[in-house]
Structure formats: structure tokens, C-alpha cells
Amino acid sequence: MVKYEAIANEIRHRITDGTYKVESLIPDQVSLSEEFKVSRMTIKKALDILALEGLIYRQRGSGTFVMKNSPLNEENAAVNEYDGLTKQMQGHKLESRIIKFTVEFPDEEIMQHLMIEKNMPVYNLVRLRIVDDKPYVLEHTYMPTDLTTGLTEDIIKGSIYKYIHDELKIKFSGAYRKIRADKSSKYDQEYLNCGVHDPILEVEQIVYLKDGRPFEYSRSRHRYDTRSYTFIDMNKKI
């Protein structure tokens, strides 16, 4: 990830978590270039990305402001966002119901996705995430136990990513994602209140560490009417 994309990600986080509030003035390019220790041109490229996403707008002579009605919201998320639902849903009531939490040896598919041997145990975790008292997403996640040490039910009921980042000091470098439509399963019908003929949006994801090792393989399943993803295509030469 190039520097201006990383800065855009950080400013985007500050907007979505309320650090930069709706319709407020964000720091100017000089202040941001001093904070991130980069040139003003790099800051301009980062802000151009956010402007294309509809997160900010500029007023000549006044500065740059946070957009009131952005196309990127909880229901319409950026396709490259993988910081976890807890961070995305700040300001909402979020609960996690544990459906399955076991340690087991991986099958061939999980071995391939996580690039591990058959004798490396993994966490097999299924959670129902509930937002504002409504079922939101059904998550099925595998993580190697040698990386995610000390995982407990209390942690799982909260934010796993917060524990990983704050306690284990693990940082991610990127993720592979495949998004597809699927028919609802019995699990979906039971936990997401889907009809037999309702379509499901499934996000298959592999998260990588900075050394390239896969850290997590997951499949997240949403009702067709609760989630969508956007992708902003921007000319890298700006």
C-alpha cells in the first residue's frame, strides 16, 4: 500500500469513528503533512481519494469539510475495509452470539487457505453479530492457534480484532476478498431470519500479516437487504 492510500485510510477511520465529525472542518494540508511527515502533494492525493468516495468536500477559501450524507455508510461499506465490524459500527448497539467455538485440526481446504500443516490446530469459530437488536451477519472464522493465543469466550463476545491489535500487537498488511451471491442455507434461515428463497451475500476473506502469512480465513454471510459494498476506482497517476 502506497503512503497516500495509508493516509486516506487513517483519515477515513477518523471520519467513520467520529473523530472528524459530520460537517466539521478537518485539519488543513500543511497540518496533515506535518503530522504524517509527508509532502503536501501526498496529502492532496489522500484527500482526493476521500473526495471521490464522497466523504469530504472542499470550499474554496474555507477548507475541507466532512460530508453530511456520504455514500459510504454502515449498509454500503468500502470493499477494502477489513478492520472488523466493531469499528465499523461505532455508535450502534453490537452484540456477538457464539454459536461454535472449538479448537481442531484443519481439513485440506483450511490448510490451503491458511498455508498450514495438518498438525497445526486452528480455532473454528461461528458468531452471529447482532446490530441494534437485529441479526446482521453470520461469521464463520478460522485462525491458527499459534498466532491468536489466549482467545476466550469473553474476547469473542466483544471485538476479536481489538484484542489482536491491542493485546497481541499483531498488525495486518492486507486482505483477499471474494464477494458472491448464494442461496440461503439452513443456518442462514435459522440465524438471519432468511426465507428459503432469499439470496445471501457472502464475503470470503483471507487476512495477511506483514510477512505474508495468512492470519485468518473467514466467510461472512449477510441477508441480501442488510449489506452492500462499494469500490472507488481512482487513477494512480493523480
C-alpha positions in Angstrom: 0.0 0.0 0.0 1.4 3.4 -1.0 1.7 6.2 1.5 -1.2 8.3 0.4 -3.6 5.3 0.4 -2.5 4.6 4.0 -3.1 8.2 5.0 -6.5 8.1 3.3 -7.4 5.0 5.3 -6.4 6.7 8.6 -8.4 9.9 7.8 -11.4 7.7 6.7 -11.2 5.9 10.1 -11.3 9.3 11.8 -14.4 10.2 9.9 -16.2 7.0 10.5 -15.4 6.8 14.2 -16.4 10.4 14.8 -13.0 11.9 15.4 -13.8 14.2 12.5 -17.5 15.0 12.9 -20.0 15.5 10.2 -19.8 18.9 8.6 -16.8 19.8 10.6 -13.6 21.3 9.2 -10.7 18.8 9.0 -7.1 19.9 9.5 -5.5 21.7 6.6 -2.9 20.1 4.2 0.0 21.8 6.0 -1.1 20.4 9.4 -1.7 16.9 7.9 1.6 16.9 6.1 3.4 17.7 9.3 1.5 15.1 11.3 2.2 12.3 8.8 5.6 13.6 7.8 4.9 13.6 4.1 4.7 16.2 1.4 1.6 18.3 0.7 1.2 16.5 -2.7 0.9 13.2 -0.8 -1.8 14.7 1.4 -3.6 16.1 -1.6 -3.7 12.6 -3.2 -5.1 11.1 0.0 -7.8 13.8 0.2 -8.6 13.3 -3.5 -9.5 9.7 -2.7 -11.8 10.7 0.1 -13.4 13.3 -2.1 -14.2 10.7 -4.7 -15.7 8.5 -2.1 -18.0 11.3 -1.1 -16.6 11.6 2.5 -15.3 15.1 2.2 -15.8 18.3 0.2 -13.8 21.4 -0.4 -14.9 25.0 -0.1 -12.6 27.5 -1.8 -11.2 29.8 0.9 -12.8 27.9 3.8 -11.1 24.5 3.8 -12.1 20.8 3.7 -15.2 19.5 5.4 -16.7 16.1 6.3 -19.7 15.3 4.1 -23.1 15.0 5.8 -24.6 12.3 3.6 -21.8 10.1 2.4 -22.4 7.1 0.1 -20.1 5.1 2.4 -22.2 4.1 5.4 -22.8 1.0 7.5 -25.0 -0.5 4.9 -22.7 0.5 2.0 -19.2 -0.2 3.1 -15.9 0.1 1.2 -14.9 -3.2 -0.3 -11.3 -2.9 1.0 -12.4 -2.3 4.6 -11.4 -5.2 6.9 -10.9 -3.6 10.3 -13.8 -5.5 11.8 -17.5 -4.9 12.5 -16.9 -3.3 15.9 -15.0 -0.4 14.4 -17.4 0.0 11.5 -20.5 0.0 13.8 -19.4 2.5 16.4 -22.5 4.3 17.7 -24.6 1.3 17.3 -25.5 -1.5 19.8 -23.4 -4.5 18.8 -23.7 -8.0 20.3 -22.0 -11.3 19.4 -23.7 -14.6 20.0 -21.3 -17.6 20.0 -22.7 -20.5 18.0 -19.5 -22.5 17.8 -16.0 -22.2 19.4 -13.7 -25.1 19.2 -10.0 -26.0 18.6 -9.5 -28.6 15.9 -7.1 -29.8 13.2 -7.7 -28.3 9.8 -9.1 -30.1 6.8 -7.5 -29.8 3.3 -9.4 -26.6 2.4 -8.4 -24.7 5.6 -4.8 -25.9 5.3 -4.6 -24.4 1.8 -6.2 -21.1 2.8 -4.1 -20.6 5.9 -0.9 -22.2 4.5 -0.5 -24.5 7.5 0.2 -28.2 8.0 -2.4 -30.7 9.2 -0.9 -30.9 12.7 -1.4 -27.1 13.3 -4.6 -26.6 15.3 -7.0 -23.8 14.4 -9.8 -22.0 16.1 -13.1 -22.8 14.4 -15.5 -20.0 15.3 -19.0 -19.2 14.3 -20.6 -16.0 15.6 -23.9 -14.2 14.9 -23.4 -10.5 15.0 -26.4 -8.6 16.1 -26.7 -4.8 15.4 -29.4 -2.7 17.2 -31.1 -6.0 18.3 -31.4 -7.3 14.7 -29.4 -10.2 13.2 -26.8 -8.7 10.9 -24.1 -11.1 9.8 -23.2 -14.8 10.4 -19.4 -15.1 10.6 -17.5 -18.4 10.2 -13.8 -17.9 11.0 -10.7 -20.0 11.2 -7.4 -18.7 12.9 -4.2 -20.6 13.7 -3.9 -21.1 17.5 -0.2 -20.3 17.4 -0.9 -16.7 16.3 -4.2 -15.9 18.1 -3.1 -17.0 21.6 -5.3 -16.7 24.6 -8.6 -16.4 22.8 -11.6 -16.8 25.2 -15.3 -16.6 25.0 -15.3 -13.2 26.7 -13.0 -11.8 24.0 -15.1 -13.4 21.3 -18.3 -11.7 22.6 -16.5 -8.4 22.2 -14.0 -7.4 19.5 -11.5 -10.1 18.4 -9.6 -7.6 16.3 -9.3 -5.1 19.2 -7.7 -7.9 21.3 -5.4 -8.9 18.4 -4.2 -5.3 17.8 -4.1 -4.1 21.4 -3.0 -7.1 23.3 -1.2 -9.4 20.9 0.3 -6.4 19.0 -0.5 -8.0 15.6 -0.9 -5.8 12.6 -2.4 -6.7 9.2 -0.9 -5.8 5.9 -3.9 -6.6 3.6 -6.6 -9.0 2.7 -8.0 -11.0 -0.2 -11.8 -10.8 -0.6 -14.3 -12.6 -2.8 -17.9 -11.4 -2.8 -20.6 -13.6 -4.3 -24.3 -14.3 -4.1 -25.5 -17.6 -2.7 -28.7 -19.3 -1.8 -29.7 -19.2 1.9 -28.7 -22.3 3.9 -30.5 -23.7 6.9 -28.0 -21.8 9.1 -28.9 -18.6 7.4 -32.6 -19.2 7.7 -32.3 -20.0 11.4 -30.0 -17.2 12.5 -30.5 -14.4 9.9 -34.3 -14.9 9.6 -34.0 -15.6 5.9 -36.6 -17.1 3.7 -35.9 -20.3 1.9 -35.6 -18.4 -1.4 -33.8 -15.3 -0.1 -30.4 -14.7 -1.6 -27.3 -14.3 0.6 -24.3 -12.0 0.2 -21.2 -14.0 1.2 -17.8 -12.4 1.7 -14.9 -14.8 1.7 -11.8 -13.3 3.2 -8.2 -14.1 3.9 -6.3 -11.6 6.1 -2.5 -11.4 5.8 0.3 -10.4 8.2 3.1 -8.1 7.2 5.3 -11.2 6.5 2.7 -12.6 4.1 1.4 -15.3 6.3 -2.3 -15.8 6.3 -3.8 -15.0 9.7 -7.5 -15.6 9.2 -9.8 -17.3 6.8 -13.5 -16.4 7.1 -16.8 -16.5 5.4 -19.3 -13.8 6.4 -22.9 -14.2 5.3 -25.4 -11.3 5.1 -29.1 -11.1 4.2 -29.4 -9.5 0.8 -31.1 -6.4 2.2 -28.7 -5.5 5.0 -25.3 -5.1 3.4 -23.6 -3.9 0.2 -20.1 -2.9 -0.8 -18.6 -0.1 -2.9 -15.3 0.2 -4.7 -13.8 3.5 -5.8 -11.6 3.3 -8.8 -9.0 6.1 -8.9 -6.3 6.9 -11.4 -3.0 6.2 -9.6 -1.3 9.0 -11.6 -3.1 11.8 -9.8 
